[in-house]
């Protein structure tokens, strides 16, 4: 399988596209409100327990009134029901002393929802209990108007003695009623019988389809005197949302619009500039110089910085490539001339044989030696230039006087330090000596007899003026003196690489060099960090 340039660097490991990540985030943002609906179940369960607690409180109050009326009526003990559990001895005492709290226990998530309540069966109530039920019917009706709960008062045999529509009928076979007749508190969730059409939004909720039933035994003299059977449909948040369906719809539209707006902003500020930069990278890699320009739309500050850094890097690489190409052209030209001369002289020596006299043989041999020496010099200069361009500062320091002391004795001219000889530079003595040696050699080749150096320090920078009294540099050549291989003294052995080596060394040490005006000869200004 062939790898493209990009896949070679990023590997074959699967990675999601930026657009895929954005779409996933947007879907998650849109789904969060929908996921929130499931958390309503927790709230619905709390509403059911709250409803059960209210029914317990209401049922306990009615049971106390019922028990009082049973006592006042003087009903015989044999007409009461089964004994209450743990009604004798110390076992009747709970940890709460005389109090017997009943905690809500229904759970919408775990409790099984029973079918709708079975219909009541025909039966006959005891006249004594029926009379009590008749007296309490008004209390139940008034309470129901306020609490909206349905009340049924049952005698010890489970016959309804008070409650709308079912008086005189038995509920003894209802599961929770049967438990209450045995003296136990019981509650249940049952499917409700709707008295009006269910709103469509109710289908997402269980709580809207159930009704809470609570059965409390009424204790008189340690026996079950009856049952208070209470029921009510719990409050539901879905009902509230359905009532506010207009606002819910507007909220959904706002969420959808906000999500689309986020996607549009992300696409315009992040995704589109990234893809544009990728396309620009591929075009530059293909050699399109016209692609080396800023993006039409950056989107964000960071993307603009990334684009600028990339284009700057591309321009530097392009300039480096052009420089290498030009440098290779110059090198091949500089090496070609002496190699051609050496080859020609060698062929003449080989072909002429004994026909060539000693003077001619010596002349061609000298040409070979001189051209070989020039090649050797060029190779050394190339190595010096390469070393200077890849030099890492060592952190050493030296003074101007110490660097000049490393120079060989120059017989062609004199070197004089006019000021700042003890000024220290952030450069090793060897590298500083190379800089001065090339400048002195350049001055000597241009007819100078004296090189003067003056240095001063200010603001952490050292400024050096290197001047000579030579012929100077013509205006037409001033812009080219730092170009590799440019020289006007090729006939005297100049290679045109001395100032290039100086420039590379100074750049490696955060320094600069430039040609400045002078009344006589040549003057260079060098700026380096001072120690």
N, C-alpha and C positions, 0 to 999 in steps of 0.2 A: 504493500500500500504506500502510495507516494504522499509525503508530507508537504504541505505548503509552508511558506516562511513563518506564518503566524502560528500554525499548529506545531511547528518544531519547537517553538519557545513555550507555548502554553501547555503542551502535552496533550495526551488523548483522553484525559479525565473529563467526564461530562460536567459541564457547568451551565446553569440556566442563563438564558439571554436576559438582558436588562428589561426588555419589553415583557417577558414572562414574569419576572419579579414584580414589575409595576402592576400588571394585571392581577396577579395573586394578591398583592397588597390592597388593590381597589376592591376586589371581591370580598376580602376579609373586612374591609371598612363597611361595605354594604351589608355584610352578613351579621355584623355585631348587633344591630338593633333586633334582627330576627332571632339571634341566639338569646338576646335578652328576654324574649317572650318565654323561653323555657324556664328562666329563673322566676317567672311569675308563679310557677308551680309551688315554689317555696312560700311565696306570699299567700297563695290560695290555701295551702295547708295550714298556715297560721290563722287564716280567716276561719277555717273549719274548726280549729281548736278554740278560737275565740267564740264562735257560735256555740260550741258544746259547753264552754264555761258559762256563757250567759244562760243557756237552757238549764244547767245545773243550779245556778243561783235562783232562777225563777221557779224551777221545780221544787227546790228546797223550801222556798217561801210558801208555795201552795201546799206542800206536804205538811208543813207545820200547822197551817190553818185547818187542813183536813184532819190531822191527828187531834187537834183541840176539839173539833166538832164531834169526832168519834167518842172522845172521853165524855164530853158534855151530854151526848145522847145516851150514855150508860149502856152501850151495847155489850152484851154478854161475851165473856172471853171465848166461849166455845164457837161463836160466830166469826171470830178472827181467823186468820190464815196460819201458815206454818211459822214456827219460831224463827226469830232472826238468828243468823249464824253467830256463834260465839257470844251468846246473850247471857251466859251464866258465868259466875266466878270472875277471877282476875283476868281471864282471857279476853274479856270484853273491853279491857282498857288498852288503848293504843299508845303509841309513843307520844302522842300529842295530848294525853290526858283525856279530859272530857270531850275534846274536839275530834270529829271524824271527817276531815276534809276529803273531798272527792276531786281528784285532778283530772283534767281532760286527757283522754288517751287515744282519740281517733287520729289516724295518720292516712292522708290521702294517697301517699306513695306505696304503703305496705298493706293497709287494710283492704280486705275484699269488699267490693261494693255489692250489697245484696240486691235482689230484685225488689220491685215495688212492694210496698207493705201488703200482706194478704188481706183480703176483705174480711170484715167482722162477721161472726156467725150469730145466729139467733139464740137468745138466752133470756133468762128472767133474773132481774136484780132483786136482792133482798130489800124489802120495803124500808127498813131502817136506813140502809145505805143510800137507797134512792132518794129519801127525804133529805139526807145530807147533801147529795149531789144537786138536788134542786135548789137548795139554799146557796150553794157555791157557784152555780151557773152564771149568775150576774158578775161575780168577781172574775171568773175566767174570761167572759166576753169583754169586760172592760180592759183586762190585762192584754188580751189579744189585739185589741185595737191599737195599743201603744207599741207592743213588742213584736207584733206580726207573727208570733209563735202560735202553733196549734196545740191546744190543751185537751187531754182526756183524763178524767178521774175514773179509776177502776176500783171495784170492790175486791175483797180478798179472793174471789173466784175468777177475776179478770173480766167482769161484766162492766161495761161503760155506764157510769151513773151521771156523768156530766161531760158535755162536749157536743158540738154541733153535728147533727145528722146520724150519730151512732149510739145514742142513748138506748140502753136496753139490749145491746148486742155485745157479744163476747170477743175479746182480743187475746184470750188465754193462750192461743196457739202461736202467737207471734213470738219469735225467738227472744227478743230483748224483754218482752213482757213476761214471758215464762221465767226468765232469770230473775226479774224483779219480784215476782210472786214467791220465789224461793229465798228472798231476802238479800239479793245481790244487786248492786248497781250495774246497769247495762246500757251501752250505747251502740249505735250502728249507723253505717252509711248505706242508704238505700237510693235506688233510682227514683227520681221524683216523677210525679205525674203532672206534666205541664198543663196549666190552665189556659195557656195562650201559645201561639207559634213561637218556636225558639229562633232567636236572631241568628243569621248565618255565622257571625263571628264567634258564637258560642262553641262551634265545633272544635276549636283548638283547646278547649278546657274540659277537664273532668268535673271540676268543682261546680260548674253551672248545671250539671245533669244529676246532681245528688241532693239528698235531703238528710239532715242530721236528726236522728231519733234518740231520745234520752228517756230511760225508764228508771224512776227512783222509787224504792219501796217506802211505804209509810209505816213507821214502827209505833205500836201502842202496846205498852206492857210487855215488851219483848217479843211481840208477834207482829206479823205482817197484817196491817189493817187495810191495805189497799196499795194502789200504784198510781203515781203521777206520771203520765205518759205525754212527753212534750216533743214537738218537732218543729223544725224550721229550715228553710233553704238558706245556706250561708251567703254572705255578701261575696261578690266576685269582681275582681279587677277587670276581667274581660267585659263584663257588663258596663263598667265605667268607660272602658275604651270604646265600646260600641256606641255608647251615648255621645262620645266625643269623636266619632268617626271622621267628621270633617277636618278636625284639627290633626287627627292621626294621618289622614291622607296628605294634608299639607306638609306634615313632618316627613313622611316618606318621600314626597317630591323634593323637599329640601335636602334630604340625605342623598338622594340620587343625583340632584344637581350639584351638591357639594363634592360628591365622589367624582363626577365627570369633570368638575372644575379642577380638582386635585390632579386628575389624570392629564388634563390639558396643560396645566402649569408644569407638571413633571416632564411631560413630553417636550414642551418648548424649551424649558430651562436646562434639562439634563440629557434626555434621551437623544433628541435631534442633534444638539451640538456634538455629542459623543460619536454618533454615527457619521456626522460630517467630518469630524477629525480623523476617524478611521479611514474614510474615503480619501481625505487629503493625504494621509500617510501612505496609502497604497499608490496614489498618483505620483507622489514625490519619489517613492521607491522605484517606480517605473521610469523615472528620469524626466518627468514633466517639470520643467523649471517654472512654468506659469502657475503651478499649484502652490508655490512657496509664497503665499500671501495670507493675511488674516482671514478667519472665518467670517461669513456674512452675519452670523448671529451667535453670540457666545453664551447667552442665557444667564450665567451666574459669574460672579467675580472669580471663583476658583477655576471655572472652565476657561475664562479669559486668561488667567495666569497659566493654566496648563497649556493652552494653545500658544501663548506667547513663548513659553519655555520650549515647547516642541519646535516652533518655527525658528527660534534662535539656535537650537541644537542643529536643525536641518541646515540652516544657513552656514553654521560653522563647519559642519561636515562637508557641505558642498564646497565651501572655500578651501577646506583642507584637501578635498579631492582635486580641486583645480590647482592648488599649490603643488600637490604631489605630481600631478601631470606635467605642470610647467617645470618643476624641479627635475623630473625624469628626462624631459626634453633637453634641458640645459646640460644635465650630466652626460647624456648620450652624445651631445654635441661636443662638450669639452673633452670627453674621452676619445671621441672618434678621430679628432685631428692628430694627436700624437700617435695613436695606434696606426693610423693610415701612414704617417711618416715612418714609423718603425717598420711596418710591413714593407713599404716601398724600398727603404734602405736595405733591409734584409734580403729582399728579392734581387736587388742589384748586386749585392755582395755574392749571392749564391750563383747568379747567372753569368756574371762577368768573369769569375774565376781568376785565372792568371793574367787576363788581358788588362785588369785594373792595376794601376801603379800604387805604390805605397801611400802616396799623398791622398789619392782619392779614397782608398780603403780606410785610411785614418779619418777622413772627413765624414764618410758615411757612418763609421763606427761611433764617432763623437755625436753625430745626430741621434743615433739609436740611444746612446747613453743619456743625452740631454732630454729626449722625449720620454724615456723611461723614468728619469728623475722627476719630470713634470707629472707623469701619471702617479708616481709615488706620493708627490706632494698633494695632488688632488684627492687621492684616497685618504691621506691623513686629515686633510681639511674636511672631507665629508664625515669622517669619523668624529672629528671635533664638533662639527655642527650637530650631528645626531646626538652626541653626548650632551651638548648644551641644551638642545630642545627638550630632552627628557630628564633633565637634572632636577633633583629634589633638594631644596635648601637644607643644609646640614645644621643650621643654627649657629655656626661659628661666626666669629667677628675678627676683624683685622683692621689695622691702620693703613693709611696710604703709604707711609714710609716703609712699613713691613712688606707690603705687596711689591713696591718698587725694588726692594732689596733682593727679591727673587728673580728679577729680570737679568738676563745675560748682559754683559758690558756691551753697550751700543757704540760702535766706533764711528757710525755715520752722523750722529747728532748727539746733543746733550739733553738730558732730562732734568728739569729743575722744579722743585716744589716751592711755590711762592707763598702759600698760606694753607693752614689746616693739615699739615703733615701728620699730626698725631690724632686727627679725627678718625673715630672708629666706625667702620661700616659693617652692616649685617651680611657679610660675605666672607667665605674662607680666603686666606691669603693666596692659595693656588689659583682660585677662580678670578680674584681681583688682578693677579699678575697676568693671567691670560688676556683680560680686558685691556690692561695697559700695554701689553706686548703688541697686540694687534693694532691699537691706535698709534703706537710709536712706529711700527713697521709701515703703516699706511702713510704717516707723515714723512718718513724717510724716503719712500718711493716717489713722493711728490716734491722732492728737492728741499725739504726743511732741514735746518741745522740746529734748531732749538725747539723743544717741547716744554711748555710751562703748564703746571697744574696748580689751581687755586680751589680750595674747598671751604665751605661754610655750612653750619648746621642751624636749622630753625624748624620748630614744630615736629620734631622727631624725624625729619628728613635731612639728608645730607646732599648738598648741591655741589657738583664738581664741574669746573670749567677746564677743559683740556684744549690748549691752543698751540699752534705751531706757526712758523714764519715761512712756510713753503709757498708753492705757487697757487694754492687755493683750489676751489672747485668751481667750474664754470656754471653759470645759471642753468644751462640746458641739462646738466648732469645732477643737479642738487636733489631732484626728486627720485633718482634711481640708485643712489649710493648704497642703500641697504638691500637692494635686490641681489639674490645669490648669483654669482658668476659675472656680475657687472664690474668691469674694470677698464681703465684707460691705460694700464701699464702691463698689458699681457706680454709685450715683447721683453719686458725686464723680469718676467717670472710671476707677475701678479695673477692670482686665481679669482679675485672678485668675491671671496668668501669670508674675508677677515671681519668686515663690519657686520655681516650676517651672524657670525659666531658671537660677536660682542652683543648684538641685539638679543639673541637667544639667551645668553647668560644673564643679562640684566632682567629680562622678562621673568626668568626662573626665580629671581630674587626680588620680585615686585619692584623692579627699577625701570627707568626709561632713559632713552638717549635721543637727542635731536640735534640737528645742525643749526647753529645760530650765526647771525651776521657778525662779521669781523672786518676791521679795517685792512688787515693783512693776513694772509694764510688761511687756515681752517680752524674753526672753533666748534667743539662739541660740548653740549650741556648734558651732564649725567645726574639723575636724581635717584638716590637709593635710601632705604630706611637706615637711620643712624642707630648705632648701638647705645 
